[in-house]
Amino acid sequence: MTDSTRIMSKKANEMLPAEAEHVSDESAAPAADTVRGWLVVAGSFVYMMMSIGCVNSYGVYLQVYKISEFPNSSSATLAWIGTMQYAIMCILGVGAGVLIERFDTRWVGAVGTVISGAGLLAASACTTPEQLVATQGVMFGIGGSGLLVAGMSLPSQWMDRYRPLAAGVAVAGSSIGGLWMSFATRAMVNHLGRQWALRITGLLVFGACGAATPLMRRRVDVPRRDKIIDYTVLREFKFVTLFLFGMAGCAGYFLPYSYMPSYSVIVLREASSWGASISAFLNVGSFFGRVLTGILAQYIGSMNALLLNTFLSVFSILVLWLPFKNLAVLVVAALIFGFSSGSFVSLVPVVTATLFGIKRLPSILGILFISFCFGTLIGSPVGGRLLDIYGHGTDFSPLVIYAGVVYAAGLVLFLILRISVSRNIFEAV
């Protein structure tokens, strides 16, 4: 073996998983950072807009259910509708990731489109919270799992130099969806009723995701393995820490989206239209946060950017939302939380790709989504229970404290993960 060969072999052994895969697979795969890749990003944008966008706008429905349609139902019961949307998406993420690796992503997306759209149409005929949990919650979540995993994993496969930016743009679709759906849902409920609001949204899911599905192609083929799911990643400290961070972060993530709109009406006694406005502020902040954080991550590193924004999320909850019962401060808190929390969704796939490579990214993200599921289940339902028991339905302080504490726990966990990668705080990681 020549000296040059030894040097090349040594460098290859020292590479991160993502770097090693880039060398071994680049010749066989289509080129990265091309127009074709940006078309995949556009399709992912639509998938995220119609899946997570619906979840992010659920606060408007929650306000309608709590104040008008089911006033005698507990906050925790009504929170289960939105909770099950995202929880089912996450718990089925493992299966969706495997299907995306083994079959044509477009077929997975098509099936997800049909099921999620049908779930909203079925919800329009429901008359009880339990029925809505099964349709608007569970059924929509089943279909949304394929849309979510494809929308979060494919942009990182197709991009190299612009990976953080592409991930931010794709996931920003959820913010845009949450933004226009918040106002559109409020307008449709006021003029057409809740049933027609769900029907129209379901038809939009069919149309938008159906048009985006042909764009959703996989870049890297994954070799067939004896094991359908490779759980060896669970033995790695970095993945376990990332898993726990995902659980804590997701527990706190949806609480402001679910309860800030109702807070503005119940506590601040603003007009019901302010519920949709607060939801819109959250999504406006989230849109800019996901795009700008993606740009920032190209310079300071995705892990550093995510760590900074997790700190800002804790700040917006415990320093702004908790102590002040003021509409102006609530708007600022919503904008800051939306901006900072947006990176939780957009940068987690980038961090995962950096730590573990892109070849098995869909299935690894699928396993990671289990942590999101656990976080969702201990997020809004627990917050709603705290609101009912200790806040008597009107004092949101226990709920807000809970949101801040679980997010702070996530901050500590991600700081540990960041230090485990590099102790140099100035290194772009």
N, C-alpha and C positions, 0 to 999 in steps of 0.2 A: 504494500500500500504506500503510495507516495505521500509526501508531507502535505501537499495541497488537498489530497483526498481526506487525510486525517483531520485537517482543519475544518473542511466542509462537514465531515461527519460529526465533529464536536459541536459545531454551531447548530447543526440540525437537532442534536440532542438537547441543547439549551433553549430551544425555541418554546414559546408558549403554544398550547394546542392550536390556537387560531392561526399562528404564523406557520406552524408545521403543515397544517392542512392546506394553507395557501400555496405552499411550495409543491406539495404532492398532487393536488387536484386541479390546479389552475390550467394545466395543459389540456385536460380532458373536458373541462367545463366551459360554457360560454364566457366571454370576457365580462369582467365586473365593471361597474361605473359607466354603463352605456345607456343609450336611450331605452333599450329593452328592459334594463333594470329599473329605470324610472317609471316605466309603464306598470311594472309590478308594484312599485311604491304607490302609484295612483290607484290601482286596484285595492291595495291594502288600506289606503285612506278611506275608500268607500266602505269596505268591510268594517273597519273600526267605527266609522260614522254611524252605521246602521245597527251595530251590535252594542258597543259600549256607550254610544250616544244615547240609545234608549235607556240604558242603565243610569247614565248621568242625569237624565231628565226626569227620572222617576220621582224626584222630590215634588214635582208639580202634581203628579197623580196622588202622592201620599197626602198632600195638602187637601186635595179634593175628597179623598176617601175619609180623612180624619174629621174634617170640618163639616162636610155636606152629606156624603153618601152613607158612611158608617160611623156616625159620631159616638156610638156606644161600644165600638170595638176598641181594644187597647192599642196603644202605639206600637207595642212589640208585635202584636198580631199583624198589623198592617205593614210593618217594616219587613216581615217575612216575604212579602211579594217581591220587592226589589232585591232583597237579600238572595232569594233563590235564583233570580236571574243570573247574577254573577257567580254565585256558589256553584250552580250546576255547570256553567261554562268552565269553571276551573276544575271541578272534580272529574269532568269528562275530558279535560285537556290532555291527559295521558293517552287516552284512546284516540283522540283527534290527532295528536302528534304522531302516533304510530301509523294511522291511516294516511297522513300526509307524506310520511316517509315511504310507505309501501305502495301507495296508489297515486293516481293522478290527482293533484291538489284541486283541480277544477271540479272533479266529481264530488270531492268532500265539500267544497264550497257550495255546489249546487244543492246538495242534500240539506246542508245547513240553512241555506236560503229558504227552502220550502218549509222546513219545520219551524223556523223562527217566525216567518211571516204568518204561517197557519196558527201559531200560538197566540199572536195578537188578535187575529180574526176570531178565534175561539173565545178569547177573553172579552170581546165585545158583547157576547151573549151571556156572560156570567153575572150573577146577582148577589153573590156572597164573597167575603174575603177568602174563604177556603177554596172556592172555585178559581178565584184570581191567582192564588198561590200556585195552583196546578197548571194554569194556562199562561197567564202573563209572566209568571215566575218560572216554573219548571220547564214547561214546553218551549218557551222562548229561549231559555238557557241551554236546552239540549241542542237546538239548532245553532245558537250563537257560539257554541264551543268550537265548531269547525271554522267559523268566520274569525274568531278571536285568535286561535293558534296560527292560522294561515296569515292573518294580518300582522301579527307580531313577529313571526319568524322569517318569512320570505324576504323582507327588505334587507335584513342583515346578511342573507345569503348572496344577494345580488350586488351588494356594495362592499367596497374595501376602504378606499380613501374617504368616502362620504358616508360611511356607515352610521355614525351618530346622527348626522343631519337627516339621512333617509329615514331612520327609525323615528326621529322626532316628527317629521312631516307625515309619515304614515299614521302614527298614533294621534297626531293632531286632529285627525278625522273624528275621533271620539269627542273632542272638544267642540268642533264645529257642529257635530250632530247634537250634542247636548245643548248648544247655544240656540240653534234654530228650532230644535224640538221643544225646548222650554216655552218659547213664545208661541210656537205653532200649536202646541198642546193646550196651552191656556186659552188661545183664541178659539180653537175647535171645541173645547169643552164649553166655553161660554155661549157659542153660537149654534153648535150642532149637538152637544152632549158628549158625555164620556164615551159612550158606545161608538159613535162615529169617529171620535178621535182615535180610538184603537183600530178601527177598520181601515181608516185612511193610512195610518202609520204602517199597518201590516202590508197594505198594497205597495207602499213606498219601499218597504224592505224587498218585496218581490222584484220590483222594477230596478232599483239601484244595484242591489247585489247581483241580480241576474245579468245586468250589463257589465259588471266588473269581473265576473267569474272567468271569462275567457282569457283575461290578462294574468291570472294567478298560476304561473308556471314555476316549478322547482328548478333551481340552477344546478344543484349538486345531487347526483344520485347516491343513495346510501346503500352500501353492500348488504345483502341479506345476512342476518345473524341467526344463530340457533335460538337465542333468546329474543323474544319479541320486544321486550323492554329491558334495557341494560341498567340494572340497579346498582352497579358497582360504584356509580358516582355518589351514592349515599354514604360511602365510606370516607369520602373526602371532607376534611374539616371546612374547606372553603364553601363547598356546596351546602353543608349542614348549616353554616352560619348564614349563607344567603337564603336558605329555606326559612329559617327563623325570622330573618329580617322581612321576608315577604309576608309572613303571617302577621307580624306586628304592624307592618306598614299598611297592609290591606285592612286590618281591623280598624285603624284610624282613618283610612282614606275615604270611606263612603259615609261616615258620620256627618261631616259638614254638608256633603251633597244631599243627603237625605233630610237633615233636620234644620239647616240654616233657613230654607224657605219657610218652614212652619214657624221657626223662631221669630222671624220678622213680623208675622201676623199675630201669633199668640202672645209673645212677650212684649214686642215693641208696638203692638196694636196698629200696625200699618194696614193699608188696604190689601185685599187678597191678591191683587195684581203684583204686589211686591214679592210674593213668593216666586213667581216666574222671573222677576227681575234679578233677585239674588241668585237663582240658579244660573241665569245668563251671565252674571258677573263671574261666578265660579268658572264657567266654561270659557269666557273670554280670557281670563287670566291663564287658564290651562292651555289654551291654544298658543298664546305667545310664549308661555313657559316651555312647552314642548319643542317648539321650533327654535327659539333662542338658546335654550339649554343644549339642543343638539349641535348648534354652532359653537357654543362655548366649550362643549365636551371635546371638540376637535383640537382645542388648544390646551386645555388643562387636564384632559382625560375624563372618560365617562364616570369612573368611580369618584373622582374628586367633585365633579359636577353634581352627582347624585347625593353625595354626602352633604354638600352645601345646601342643596334644596331641601333635604330632609330636615336640616336645622331650621330653615325658614318656615317649614310647615309647623313645627313645634312652636315656634315663635308666634305665628299667626293665631294658633289656637289658645295657648296659655297666656300670652301677653296682650292680645287684642280682643279675641272673642269672649274669653272668660270674664274679665273684670268690668268691661264696659257694656252697658245696655243702651247703646246709641246707634242709630241707623247709619250715620256716616262712618263710624268705626267698623260696623258690621260689613259695610261695602268694601272698605279697605282690607279687612280680614279676608273677605271672600276673594278679592282680587289676588292678594298675596298667597293665600292657600291654593287657589287655582293655579297660579303661576308655578309655585314650588312643587306642589304634589303632582303636577303633570309629568315631571321627570320620573316619578315612580313607575309609571306605565311605559314611558318611552325608552328609558335607559336600562331597565332591568334586562331586556333581551340583549342589549349591546354588551353589558357587563358579563352576562352569561356566555355570549359568543367569545368574548375576550378570554375568559377563564377556561372554557371547555371546548372551544372550537365550533365550527359551523356545520359539520357533517351531521351530527346528531342533535342539532339545535332544536328541531321541533319536538323530539321525544323528551329531551332534557327540560325544555320549557314546559312540556306537559306535566312532568313530575313536579316541577317548581310550582305549577298552577295549583297543585294540591295544597300548598301552603297558603295560596291566595284564598282557596276555598275555606280552610280552617279560619283564616283571618276574617273572611266575610261573615262566617257563622258566629264569631264572637264579637263582631263589630256592631252593626245596626240593631240586631235583636237585643243584645245585652244593653246597648245604649238606650233603646226604647224601654226596656224593663227598668233601668235605673230612673228614667224619666217618670214612669208610672208609679214606682214604689216610693222613691225618695223625693222626686220633684212634683209628685201629684199631678202630672200632666202639664204643669205650667212653669215650673222651675227647671231650667235646662242646665243648671250648674253641674249636677252630678254627671250628666251626659258629656258635657264639654270637658270636664276634668278627666274623665275616662278616655276620651279621644286624645287628649294631650299626653296622657301617661303612656298609652300604648304606642303612640308615635315616638315618644322619647325613648322608649325601650328599643324601637327599631333603629333609632339614631345611634344608640350605644352599640348595637349588634353590627351595624354597617361600619362603624368606626373600627371595630375589632377586625372585620374583614379587610378593610383598607390597609390597616397596619400589617396584617399577615401577608399581604402582597408586597408591600414596600414600606419600610420605616422612614423613608425620605419623603417628608410632607410636601416637598416642592417638585417631586417627580410627577410627570403627567401620566397618571394611571387610569 
